[in-house]
Amino acid sequence: MPLKIRRLRELKNLTQEHLADQLGISRRAYGKIESGHTQLTLSRLDKISTILGCPTEALLTSSAEDLYLKYKQG
């Protein structure tokens, strides 16, 4: 899932700092989310999916490539 989150963030031209600010955490803490070094709570995952404009279920079930292609096209 960290790869999915990172790819969507990059696709939307958002920085780690922007997402960290939106989540109320440090950029370093957010970096740990994208590197897979921290467990995500469902609440935080919901917030990330809202910021990225992607359903939470898609982050849980779709492949990183499928998500990238879907959201790249619109």
Backbone as CSV, one residue per row, in Angstrom:
resi,resn,N_x,N_y,N_z,CA_x,CA_y,CA_z,C_x,C_y,C_z
1,MET,0.800,-1.200,0.000,0.000,0.000,0.000,0.852,1.278,0.000
2,PRO,2.005,1.299,0.645,2.815,2.527,0.611,3.137,2.984,-0.811
3,LEU,3.422,2.029,-1.700,3.723,2.387,-3.087,2.506,3.020,-3.756
4,LYS,1.335,2.496,-3.485,0.105,3.050,-4.063,-0.085,4.501,-3.617
5,ILE,0.115,4.731,-2.341,-0.052,6.083,-1.797,0.959,7.031,-2.429
6,ARG,2.211,6.607,-2.508,3.248,7.466,-3.082,2.961,7.785,-4.543
7,ARG,2.578,6.770,-5.317,2.337,7.001,-6.745,1.169,7.959,-6.968
8,LEU,0.110,7.806,-6.192,-1.024,8.728,-6.335,-0.640,10.143,-5.909
9,ARG,0.128,10.249,-4.836,0.577,11.572,-4.378,1.392,12.257,-5.467
10,GLU,2.317,11.514,-6.056,3.161,12.084,-7.105,2.341,12.437,-8.342
11,LEU,1.378,11.586,-8.685,0.519,11.843,-9.838,-0.248,13.151,-9.670
12,LYS,-0.621,13.464,-8.454,-1.367,14.687,-8.165,-0.445,15.866,-7.845
13,ASN,0.864,15.657,-8.038,1.860,16.712,-7.806,1.799,17.278,-6.399
14,LEU,1.597,16.401,-5.429,1.584,16.804,-4.027,2.892,16.379,-3.374
15,THR,3.361,17.165,-2.442,4.584,16.823,-1.725,4.248,16.026,-0.467
16,GLN,5.256,15.356,0.051,5.087,14.676,1.333,4.729,15.702,2.402
17,GLU,5.333,16.857,2.322,5.063,17.904,3.308,3.596,18.342,3.266
18,HIS,3.043,18.441,2.067,1.633,18.829,1.948,0.728,17.799,2.624
19,LEU,0.945,16.524,2.327,0.110,15.498,2.953,0.321,15.465,4.454
20,ALA,1.561,15.612,4.883,1.841,15.629,6.322,1.078,16.766,7.000
21,ASP,1.094,17.945,6.388,0.362,19.091,6.945,-1.130,18.798,7.022
22,GLN,-1.681,18.212,5.973,-3.107,17.884,5.946,-3.474,16.858,7.014
23,LEU,-2.527,15.964,7.316,-2.767,14.920,8.315,-2.426,15.372,9.730
24,GLY,-1.738,16.507,9.851,-1.348,16.999,11.164,-0.175,16.243,11.761
25,ILE,0.726,15.763,10.881,1.915,15.038,11.336,3.148,15.656,10.682
26,SER,4.324,15.252,11.140,5.560,15.773,10.549,5.816,15.112,9.195
27,ARG,6.630,15.770,8.375,6.988,15.191,7.085,7.730,13.878,7.287
28,ARG,8.542,13.833,8.322,9.290,12.609,8.623,8.339,11.455,8.952
29,ALA,7.313,11.737,9.748,6.322,10.705,10.085,5.579,10.255,8.832
30,TYR,5.276,11.213,7.965,4.599,10.847,6.720,5.515,10.001,5.836
31,GLY,6.789,10.349,5.798,7.747,9.567,5.020,7.773,8.110,5.461
32,LYS,7.602,7.883,6.752,7.569,6.512,7.270,6.337,5.763,6.769
33,ILE,5.249,6.482,6.539,4.054,5.847,5.968,4.367,5.356,4.563
34,GLU,4.958,6.228,3.742,5.252,5.857,2.360,6.356,4.812,2.249
35,SER,7.216,4.729,3.230,8.281,3.724,3.178,7.850,2.407,3.813
36,GLY,6.655,2.397,4.394,6.141,1.170,4.997,6.679,0.886,6.381
37,HIS,7.285,1.883,7.018,7.870,1.695,8.343,6.923,2.014,9.491
38,THR,5.674,2.285,9.163,4.685,2.532,10.208,3.355,1.920,9.793
39,GLN,2.613,1.445,10.751,1.295,0.868,10.491,0.275,1.991,10.351
40,LEU,-0.564,1.877,9.348,-1.628,2.856,9.153,-2.889,2.420,9.875
41,THR,-3.496,3.352,10.573,-4.813,3.081,11.140,-5.840,3.301,10.030
42,LEU,-6.998,2.724,10.184,-8.052,2.917,9.191,-8.443,4.389,9.102
43,SER,-8.445,5.067,10.230,-8.772,6.490,10.256,-7.778,7.296,9.421
44,ARG,-6.502,7.037,9.595,-5.484,7.769,8.835,-5.549,7.392,7.357
45,LEU,-5.793,6.132,7.070,-5.927,5.702,5.682,-7.106,6.406,5.017
46,ASP,-8.209,6.543,5.734,-9.370,7.271,5.211,-9.008,8.721,4.899
47,LYS,-8.252,9.358,5.786,-7.854,10.752,5.564,-6.953,10.873,4.340
48,ILE,-6.010,9.945,4.208,-5.105,9.966,3.054,-5.893,9.771,1.766
49,SER,-6.810,8.823,1.761,-7.591,8.570,0.549,-8.442,9.786,0.182
50,THR,-8.971,10.474,1.170,-9.751,11.685,0.905,-8.876,12.763,0.278
51,ILE,-7.697,12.973,0.830,-6.770,13.975,0.295,-6.389,13.640,-1.145
52,LEU,-6.169,12.351,-1.416,-5.750,11.919,-2.747,-6.919,11.761,-3.717
53,GLY,-8.150,11.854,-3.205,-9.322,11.718,-4.066,-9.532,10.311,-4.574
54,CYS,-9.232,9.359,-3.733,-9.300,7.948,-4.098,-10.061,7.197,-3.013
55,PRO,-10.990,6.318,-3.381,-11.690,5.544,-2.347,-10.721,4.688,-1.529
56,THR,-10.965,4.603,-0.251,-10.123,3.784,0.629,-10.049,2.351,0.123
57,GLU,-11.172,1.824,-0.333,-11.213,0.443,-0.822,-10.238,0.230,-1.972
58,ALA,-10.081,1.239,-2.827,-9.163,1.118,-3.956,-7.722,0.998,-3.470
59,LEU,-7.379,1.728,-2.421,-6.022,1.614,-1.870,-5.788,0.228,-1.284
60,LEU,-6.847,-0.372,-0.766,-6.718,-1.683,-0.135,-6.725,-2.829,-1.139
61,THR,-7.403,-2.647,-2.275,-7.603,-3.786,-3.166,-6.941,-3.676,-4.529
62,SER,-6.782,-2.506,-5.067,-6.231,-2.351,-6.411,-4.712,-2.442,-6.394
63,SER,-4.154,-2.828,-7.538,-2.692,-2.817,-7.647,-2.228,-1.374,-7.834
64,ALA,-0.979,-1.126,-7.543,-0.425,0.225,-7.696,-0.538,0.679,-9.146
65,GLU,-0.265,-0.220,-10.082,-0.323,0.128,-11.499,-1.754,0.445,-11.933
66,ASP,-2.725,-0.359,-11.485,-4.129,-0.105,-11.824,-4.584,1.253,-11.303
67,LEU,-4.224,1.572,-10.068,-4.596,2.873,-9.497,-3.968,4.012,-10.284
68,TYR,-2.692,3.861,-10.604,-1.976,4.899,-11.336,-2.661,5.162,-12.675
69,LEU,-2.959,4.087,-13.396,-3.587,4.247,-14.708,-4.982,4.855,-14.597
70,LYS,-5.753,4.418,-13.631,-7.111,4.938,-13.462,-7.109,6.429,-13.153
71,TYR,-6.264,6.849,-12.222,-6.282,8.248,-11.802,-5.463,9.150,-12.715
72,LYS,-4.588,8.577,-13.504,-3.855,9.367,-14.492,-4.798,9.798,-15.614
73,GLN,-5.731,8.919,-15.942,-6.671,9.198,-17.029,-7.795,10.127,-16.603
74,GLY,-7.943,10.337,-15.335,-8.966,11.278,-14.923,-9.769,10.758,-13.812
